[in-house]
Amino acid sequence: MDVRVRYAPSPTGNQHIGGVRTALFNYLYARSLGGTFILRLEDTDRTRYADEYVQNLYDTFSWLGFSWDEGPDKGGPCAPYIQSERFALYKEHAEKLVAAGQAYYCFCDEDRLSKLRAAQEEGDSSDLGYDRHCRKLDPAEAARRLAAGEKAVIRLKIPLEGSTSFQDALLGQIEWKNEDVSPDPVLLKSDGFPTYHLANIVDDHFMRITHVLRAQEWIPSAPMHVIMYKAFGWEPPVFCHLPMVLGQDGHKLSKRHGATSVNEFRKGGYLPEALINYVAHLGCSFEEGRDLFPLSDLERLFKIDRINKAPAIFDYQKLEWFNGQYIRMKDDSSLAALVRPFLEAAGLKVPSEDFLRAAMPLVRERLHFLTDAPAMMRYLLEEPPLAAKEDFIPKKQDLSRAIELLRAAAMVLPSCDIKDIPACEAAFRAKAEEIGAKFGDLMMPVRVAITGSKVSPPLFESIQLLGLAKATARIEAAIAGLS
């Protein structure tokens, strides 16, 4: 079988991590079997549609680094891949179902439907939904009313008895009583717009989709879809309903848990490799004893029987760990290119590419996110303000002693060969012994003077990058400020 899968987002918002997980699993499944991955834009919800969301879709997957084989931007044998360009097809097939006795015209207006809903809610009725008022309407009467210009929708005839079942590739046999399926749902609206369910099934059929991998929240709709396939006389695809993505509190992942849109992760300094690697593990396993996988390995190893049935918990700390690992795997040039936009956004001017590359070994091991770089590197790119006096004072010492230590450092530093860091450190150790100070006590006020903080990247490497003159000038400025 030539495997064909699809990602079919509605461009009514920015790409969410749950949607990306669905897209990624479909992509990996197609690649694992040499199949085809398709993008289809389901843009029938025109009230919430916006071009910016379509652009966000393209930008997101360009940044993530994986894409589709067929789609609106690439074309393909099943074009067009945008639902709003396929309305004639939906209308034709909705009318075919009416002609076959599998659907019917419904003339109930919104006023009647509103009164029906209110009566059902007030009566605490167990029979919620449409009451099938027009189901037995004579076809000739329906034709007459249509010819007279009366507005109508087309509704699917859900069987009144029995049950509908399907085999889910992950969850096994799923069966629903037909009385529990949404009663006679609308397929085609009175304005000619298809509902999601009609467009979805028609498109999946004509795009030759063989497998539908989607979130488990779609399970209640699956029986209706199976009924629709049977009404058309078509073979349904294989369904695989993926586990939900939940927050640590067990509720569906949302903004209250933290970032959820890919834009937020991108702006938050995450790497695409980290996000892909972590998302691939949301509800799926690959190889024991291994956490980091290039995309090519994920493509090779992905299998449906490795997907968990239980919901996946989104762990931001685990994702942070992944991000740190991938940051540390970057070479100096690559990491410098990634860090630069965040430095510039913080108003920091980079003197040269060589300088930026040389700074990467100082910060690489300390970065959890690319957004950490501006605060961590600011002292390298601009003069730090004078820190608080207490920050200069070693434990059990006083301000006068801190100034004395800085003066000692100002004497040693200019004569150091900063290219030879061990020799430079030895000179400071000798000076500390000479003035009866611990090495750590001597270096603490020096660190604060040069970096503006008690905690910073390696000090001698920082001095090497800044240069002796600038580092010495900062020590002297601190002495003057403290005095």
N, C-alpha and C positions, 0 to 999 in steps of 0.2 A: 504493500500500500504506500502510495506517495503521501506522506504526512503533510497536512496543511493546517496551520494554526493561525490565530489572529489575536491582535490586541485592538479592542474597539472602544476607545475612550470617547466620552462626551466632552467637547471643548467648552465646558461651563465653569472651569476653575483651573488653577495651576496644578501641575502633576504632583500627586500625593504618593507617599511612600508605599501605600497599599497597591495603588495602580502600577507603580514601577515593579513591585514584586510580581504581580500578575503578568506584566509584559516580559519580565526577565524569565520567569518559569516557562512561558510559551516559547520564547526565543531559545532557551536552553534545550527544551524538548525537541524543537525543530532541528537544531544543530546536532543533537545527539543521534538523530536518525536520518540525517541528510535531507530533512524536509524543508518546507517553505514557511517563512514567518511573514505575516501580512499585517499592515496597519490599515484600519478602517475608521474614518471619522464619523461618529454617530451624532450628527449635528441637527437633529430634528427638534430639540428643545431651543427654539429661537428666542425665547424670553431671556435666557441666561447665557446664550452663546456670545462669544466675543473673539475677534481675530487675534487679540493678544494671547488668548489661551491656546490657540492653534500654534502661534509662534513659540509659546512657552513649551509646548509639547516637543517641537522640533529642537529647540535649544537644549532641553533637558536630556534628550537621548543623544544629541551630539556631544554633550559634555560627559555623559556616562560612558560613551564609547561603544555602544552596540546599536544596531539598527535593523530595519525590516528589509525584506527582499522585494515586496510589492507594496505600493501605497500611493497616496495622493501626489507625493513629491517625486515618486520614482516610476509611476505607471505600472503596467502589468496586463496580463491577459484578461483580467476580470474588471478592468476599469469601467466606470469611475469608482473610486474608493471613498467617495463622500456621499452620505445618504441623501442630502438635499438635491443631489444631481440624479437620483434614481427614483423619484416619486412616481413616474409613469409605471415602473415595474411593480411597485407596491399596490397601486390602484388596480392594475390588471389582475394581480393575483388575489386580492381581496374579492374582486368581482367574480373570479373563477370559483372561489369557495362558496359564494352565494348561489351561483349557477349549479354547483354540485350538491346543494342542500346542506353544506357544512357551516354556513354562516347566514346572516340575515340582516336586512335593513331595520334599523331602530329609529323611530321618530320622536322618542321621548325627549322633551326639551329640558333645559337646566332647571326650570321652575318645578317640573314634576319630580325630577331626580332629587332636588333639594328637599322637597316635602317628604319624599320616600325615606331619605336618610334621617331626617328629623323624627319621623314616625318610628323608625326602627330603633333609634337611640332612646327615644322616650319610652318605648315599650320594652326596652331591654331585650330585644329580640336576638335570638341566636342566628337567625337568617339575615345576615348583613350583606349588603351589596345589591346589585341590580336584581329586580324581581322577574326578569324575563317577560316583561309585559308584551313586547312585540314579537316574541319568538314564534307564535302561531299565526302571525299576520299572513293573510293570503298573499302570495307573490304578485298576483295581478293587482291587488289593492296597493301593495308597496310600489309597483311600477307606475300606477296611476298617480300616486302622491308625489313620486319623484318627478314625473313629467309635469306636474303642476308647479314645480319649483320648491317643493317642501324640502327642508334640510333633514338629512339623516346621516347616521353613522352606520358602520358595518360592524356587527358583533359576531364573535366566534361561538358556535354551539358547543358548549361543554357537555359531554354525556351526563345524563341525569342519574345514571346508576353505575355500579361497578367501580373499578379502580384503575389507576394508571401507574405503571411501574417502569423503571429503567435501571440499567446496570451502571453504577458509577465506578470508574476505573480505580478510585481510591477508597470509597466508602462501601462499595458492594451494592447489593440490591436495595433500591429505594422505592417504596410504594405509597401512593396517596389515594384515599377515597375520592372519587370524583365530586362528591358533595362538599368536600373541603377545598376544592379548587375554586379560585375566583370565578363567580358565576358570569358566564358569557361576556368576557372582556371585550372592549372596543379594539378593533383592528385598524380601522380607517376612520379618522375624524370627519366631521361634516365639511371642514374646509379642505379636505383632500390630503391632509397630513397623516402619515402613518403613525401608529403608536410604536413605542420601542419594540414591543414583542413581535409585531408583524415584520417590521423592517429587519430586525435581528435574524429571524428565521429565514426570510427570503434571501437576505444577503449571504448568510452562512451556506445556504444551499447553492446559490449561483456562484459563490466564490470557492465552492468545493471544499469547504472546511471539514476536516476529518475528525478533529479533536477540539473540544472546547474546554480549556482550563480557565476557571474563573473562581471567585471567592465563594465560600459556603453560604453567604447571604443570598445567593441566587437560587438556592435549593427550592424554596417555595414556588418559584416561577418555572422550575424545570418541568413539572407535570403538564402545565399549560403548553409549554413549548413542544413536549412530546405529542400531546393531543393535536397540536397544529401541524406537526410533521405528518402525522397519520392522516389528517384531513386532506393534506396536499397529496398524499401518496408517496411521500419522500422518506428515505432512510435517514434517521437522525444521526448526528455525529456521536462520537464517544464523549460522554461528559466526565469531567474530573473536577470536583469542587474542592478548592484549596482551603486549608485551615485559615481561620481568621487571624489577624494581627491585633494583639491586645496590649494595653499598657500594663505596668507592674501591678496596678490595682484590679486587674481582671476585666476591665471595661475596654470597649473598642478604642483603639488608638485615636487620640484626638489632640487638639492644641493644648489642652490642659496638661498633657503629659510632657510636652516639649515640642521641638520642631517636628513637623509632619510633612511639609511640602519640600520637594527637592531644592527649590530656591533657597529655603531657609538653611538647609544643610550646606549648600554651596556657599552662601554668604557667611556661614558660620565657620568656614575654614576646613571643611571636610574634603578629602580626596575622592574622586569618583571610584577608584579601585577599592577603597575601603568600604564605600557605600554598597557597591555591587557585591563584594565578598560577604558583607554582613547580611544584606537582604537575601542573598542566595541561601543563607543558613536559617532564614526565618521559616521554620516548618519543614526543613529538608536537611538531610545529612549526606556527606560525601565519603571521606576516608577517615577512619579512626586515627587519632593522634596527630591530626594535621588541621591547622586553622586557615592558613593563607593559600589561596588558589588563584592563579591567573585565570582570566576568562576562558582561555583555551582548555584548561583542565576542567572547569565547570561544565563547558559544553560536552566534553568527552564523558564525564562521570554522571551526568544528570539522568535519573530514572524515576518514573512515577512511584515505584515501590519503595523509594527512599524518602518519600514525602510522609510526614507525620499526619495522623488524623486529628490530633488534638490541636487547639489554638497555639499560635506562636506568641511568645512574650517579647516585646521590643525592649531591649536592655541598652539604654544610652551609654552606660559605662563600658559595656562590651564593645559597642561601636567606637567609642573613644579609644579603646585599646587597639582596635583594628586600624584606626586612623594614625595613631602614633607609630605603629609598626610600618605602615606604608610610607610615612614621612621619613623614617630612618633608612628606608631602602632607596631613597632618592639620592642621586649623585649631586654634587655641589651645583652644577649648572642647572639641572632640572629643578632642584629645590629653590634656587635663587629666582628662577622665572615664576614659580608658583607664589613665592613670598612677596615679590615686588608689588603686585597690585594692592595688597593689603597694607604695605608700607606707605604707598602713595596715597591710598584712601585716608590714612591717618595723618597726612600732611608732612610725611618725612621724605626728604630728598636724598636719593641714593647718589653718591659721588661718582661711581663708575661700576661697570659690570664686574670688573676684577675685584673691587672692594667687596661687593655683595657676595660674590662666590667665596671669597676668603672668609667671610663671616659665617658661612653655613656650618662649618664644623663646630663653631662655638655654641650654636643654638639647636642643632639637629636633635640631639638626645633629649632636649628639654621641651621640645614642641609637642603638644597634644593636638593642637589645631593650628592652621595657618594664621588664624587671627591672633595667636599668642605672639607672633613675631614683632609687631610694632612696639609693644611694651617691653619686650625682652631686648630689642635692638636699639631702642631710642637713644641710649647713651653713646652708641657708636656713630649715630648720624646727626646728633645735635648736642650742644652743651647741656648737661644735666643741671637742674637748679641745686643750690646748696641744701643738703639734707638737714633734717632736724639735728640739733646738737647732740641729743642723747644717742642718735644712731652711730656717732663716731666713737662713743666711749666704750671700751672693752669692759667686761664684767669685773667688778670690784676695783675699777679705776675711776678717775675723774677727768674733767675736761682738760685741765692743764697737762695731764699725762697723755691724753689723746693728741694734743697739739705737739707735744714733745716727740711722740711716735711719728707724726706726719713730717716733722722737720728732719728726723733721722732718715725717713724714706726719701725725702727730697734731696738729701745728700747722696744717697746710694744710687738712685734710679738713673740719673744722667750718665753715669759711668758704666752702666750695664750694656752688655751686648745682647739686645733683646732677641736676636736671631737664635741665641743659645739659651733657651728657657731654663734648663737645669742649672747652668752657671749663674744665671740671673737669680734664680731662687736661692742658690747657695750663698750669694752675696747678701741677700736679705736675711738669711738665717744667721750669717756671721754678724750682721749689724744688730740683730735682735739679741744675740748673746753678749755683744759688746756693751749694750745699754741695759742689760739685765731684764729683758722682756721675753715673753713667750713669742714664738714665731707667729702664732695665730693672733695674738694681741697686736702685734705690729701690723699685720696684713689687714686687720679688720677696718681701721680708719682709712687705710689706703684704698681699699675696695670701695668704701662709701664715697670717698673723694672723687675717684675716677669714674664710677658707674652710677653714683647717686642712690645706691641701694646696698643693703647688707647682704642681699642674695643676688647673684648675677652669674653669667657664664664665666668660664675660667679666666682668672684675672690676668695672668702673664700673657696668655694668648690675646686677650683684649688689648693690653698695652702694646703688644706686637702689631696689632692691626691699627690702633690709633696713632702709634709713633711715640717715641720718647718725649719729644717736645710737648706734644699736646697732653700726654699723661702727666708730665711734670708740672705743666701749667695748671692743671686741675688740682693737683696736690697743693700748690702754692696758693691758689685761689681759696681753697678750703681753709688753709692756715690763716689767711687774711680774714676770711669771713668769721671764723671761730674766735679769732683774737679780738 
